[in-house]
């Protein structure tokens, strides 16, 4: 069991819905930045109705799928490539959501769903791994009904980089080139003329929340790769919000 002061740090006033969830459960199932916080920050920008069919693409250990189903009464397909659906099914059953969360094994470029099936598609801390491809959005939209909502939260930049800032040079890793600014995402999604982008912004205080969670995880020695989290702390402290944070993008299919 985690110590009480660590549990207290997991509960953040900025995310009151997430604060209701067991801190130990959050730490045990983390795979990066706090996925519940990202889901809560996105949910306020979307229009939810109970019973909507939602694809949670790149759901990891299905924390966000559980959150969306429980908080908003949604039916959620918890889709991930790396976490076996049987493992996620156990978490879903333990959460008492076997009738509303459906774990599936999915590769983002080869999805088994009917066209136009989903009312909404969300992706938290994963879309940048596959969605920067110029053609991917049009593929993904096949599975979203007309008027359906698409929303992502991903590690992002306050503005595009032409070179690595000197304060980030000691910490910069090649995968950071998949991070982009909200305006980059707006242009990337708008060029096809098949979606209307309603929001493209940086999560307020996103870098602070990212740093706070990384510090908690380091102290608790949580996550599958504590060494990765440990590298995030000096990175985020050195940047102090000048460059890094979380980009949020919300659109509807025309």
N, C-alpha and C positions, 0 to 999 in steps of 0.2 A: 504493500500500500504506500502511496505517496504521502509525504509529509503535508500537514495542514497548510503551511504557508505556500507551498507549491500549488495546492488545490485552489487556494484563494487567488493566486496569480492567473490561473486559467480562466477564472470568471472575470470578464471585462465588462464594464458598464456600457461600452459602445455596442455590445452585442448581447442584449438581454435575453433573446430566445436561446442563443447558444449557451448562456450561463446556466440554463436549466439542466444541461446534460452533464453526466458524471465526468468529472475531470480525469479520473483514472481511465475511463473508456476513451476519452479524447486522446490522451497520451499514448495509450496502447495501440490505437489504430491510426496514428498520424503517419503520413508519408511525405510531409513537407510543411508548408505554411498551414495554419489552422483552417481546414476545409470548411468547418461549420461557420466560421467568421466570414469567409468568402461567400458562402451560400446565403447567409443572412444579408450581407451587403448587396447582393444581386437581387434577392427576393423582393426588396422594397421597390425595385424598378420594373417588376413584372406584374401582370394582371393574372391572379390565380383564381380559379374556380374549382371547388371540390370535384373530384372524379376526372380531371383532365389527365390525358396521357402524356407523360413527360419522359424524354430520354435524358438520362444523366450520363453523358459521354466522358469516359475516362474517370470513372467514379472511385477508383482505388478500392479502399476497403468498405465502400458503400456508406460511409458516414453521412455524406450529403444526401444520398437517396433516402436514408432513414429520416433525416431532418426534414426534407421536403414533404415526404408522405405524412409524417406526424404533425408538422406545423400547419400544413395547408390542405390536408385531405386529398393529396394527389395520388395517382397511380404511376409509379416510377419504374422504368426499366434501367436497372443498375448495370451499365455496360463497361467492361474493362478488359484489357488484353492481358495484363500481368497477374492480376489476382484471380485465382480460380473461383468460378461462380459458386461452387459448393462451400467454400470458406465464407463467402459473402452471405450465402443462404443461412448459414448458422447464425451470423450476426443479425440478419433480418428477423429470423425466428425468435431469437433472444429478445429483440426489441418489440415483439408482438405485432409485427407488420407483415406477416406471411401472405395476407390477402391484398396487399397494396404495393409491395416492392418485389420486383422480379429480376434476380441476378442473371446475367447472360455473359458469355465469353464473346467478345467482339473485337475485331481489328477495324480501326476507324475507316479504312478504305474498302472494306468488304463486309458491309452490314446486311443482315438477313431480314430486315423489316420491310413491310409493305410500303409502297410509295404513298405519301400523304397521311401516314398513320398517326403521327404525333401532333399534339396541340402546342407543344413547346419542346425545345431542345436546349439544355444547359450544359456547360462544361466549366469546371472549376480547377484551375491550376494544371491544365493539361492541353488545352486547345493549341497552345503555341508549339507543341511538339509535332503537330500534323496539319494545322490549319493555316500556316503561312503560305502554303502552296497556292499558286494563282488559280488552280482549277478546283480546289477542295470545296469551297463554299457551294458551288453549283451541284456538286455531288451530294453534299449533306442536305441541301434543300429538297432533294427528292423525297425525303422521309418526313418532311414537315408540311402540314396542310396549308393552303392559302390563308393568309391572315394569322398564321401561327407565329409564335415568338421564339427568338433565338437570343440567348444571353451567355456571355462568357466573362470570367474574371481570370486574368493571367498576369504573371510577372511582367511589368512594363516599364517604359522609360518616360520621363517627363517630356523629352523631345528626342528625335532620332540622333544617333551617334554617327559621325563620320570617322572618328578615331576614339580610342579609349581615353577617358579623362585621367590625368595623372594620379588623382587620389584613388582611382580604381585599379590602376595597373598592377599592384601587388596581389590583387584578389581576383582579377578578371579571368573567366573561363570561357572557352569557345562557345559553349551552349548559350551564353548570354546574348549572342548575336540573334537568337530567336526572339528576344525581347523587343517590343516595339511600342511606339507612343500611341495614345488614343487616336490622334489624327491619322496616323499611318493605318490603323485598323479601320477607321471610317472610310478612307479612300479605298482600301483593300476590299471592303465589303460593298461599297457603293458602285464600283466601276461596271458591274454587270447589269445594274438596273433592275435587279430581282428582289431587293430588300430595301426597306426604308429604315435607315439608322436613326434611332431616337436618342440614344445616349452613347457618347464616347468620351469618357473622362477618367481621371485618376481617383481611386478610392481615397477619400479624405483620411489623412494620417495613415495611409496604407503602409508606408515604410516603418512607422513607429510600431504598428501592430505586428508587422513581420518580425521586426527586431525583438519585440517583447516575447513573442511566441518562441523564437529561436533561443533566447536566453532561458526561458522556462524549460525547454526541451533539453538544453545542455545541462542544466542543473539536475533535471530528473533522469538524465541519461536515457531519454525516450527516442523511439524511432528505429527503423531498420539499419540506418547508417548514421550514428551519432557524429562521426567525423565530418560528414557533409554539413550537418547543422552547426557544428563548431566553426566551420569556415564561413558560414553566413554571418555570424556575429561581428567579426572585425570588418567584413565587407560593408554591412549596413551601417555600422558606426562611422566608418570612414566616409561613406557617401552622405549620410545625414539628410536623406531626402532630396539631394540635389539632382539625382539622376534616376534612382530606382524607386519602385512602388508597385502598385497593382493597377492595371488598366481594366476598365469595365466597358463592355460594349453590348448594347441591346438593340435589336432590330426586329421588324416583322416582315414576313414573306408577302410579297405583292400577289 
